[in-house]
Amino acid sequence: MLGAFAAGRSNSVDVRARPAPNGGVSPLRAVVLVAGHSVRVALHAAARRCGRDLAGEGIEVVSMGGITNARAFASRYGPRGLGVPLAGLYDAPEEAQLRHGLAAAGLGAAPGPVGLRRLDFFECSADLEDELIRALGIEGVEAVIEQAGEARSLRRLARMPVQREWTRVAVLRRFFGSRSGRKARYAQLLVEALEPDRVPEPLAAVLARV
């Protein structure tokens, strides 16, 4: 859906207007739909690592507040709404919900990850945290946590009876979800710690399409 757009950003899409900070309007050239705020943060951070400013390019990354809202957001921005080219990221366990939502919004059938890729929606193998841990490595993630001043909190969590037999990856995932705002904070910090060529494939793929 975004193939022509990616080949020629300035002339290949029907540009829509959106409010600009100065009170005017700026062109809305594409919308990237993501389930939550932390994914939005990660995508903007990954774009910056590649020297890009998505907002400045007219690309809006929209947090849907959960994959169950895919139909509503795809209807608003897609062919039955503003008619803006769409792309997105999703977690593998939520594939069926996304596929049904996009189909209900008029984007056509998309059987399996291959079909969703044809619609420019790209799969995280489990979720964003899994992708970032694999890209940076366990030691690299723990180093970022230490630099952020939360190594003691991580060690305390790992020593709790319930977590003592958990793998280091499982403890890290629990750590990110154990406090409000942590997922978004570390989405940015972990992406910023990556070399540009180590950005997780789903994030790189969606950026390549927009």
Secondary structure, 3 states (H helix, E strand, C coil): CCHHHHHCCCCCCCCEEEECCCCCEEEECEEEEECCHHHHHHHHHHHHHCCCCCCCCCEEEEECCCHHHHHHHHHHHCCCCCCCCEEEEEEHHHHHHHHHHHHHCCCCCCCHHHHHHHCCEEEECCCHHHHHHHHHCHHHHHHHHHHCCCHHHHHHHHHCHHHCCCCHHHHHHHHHHCCCCHHHHHHHHHHHHCCHHHCCHHHHHHHHHC
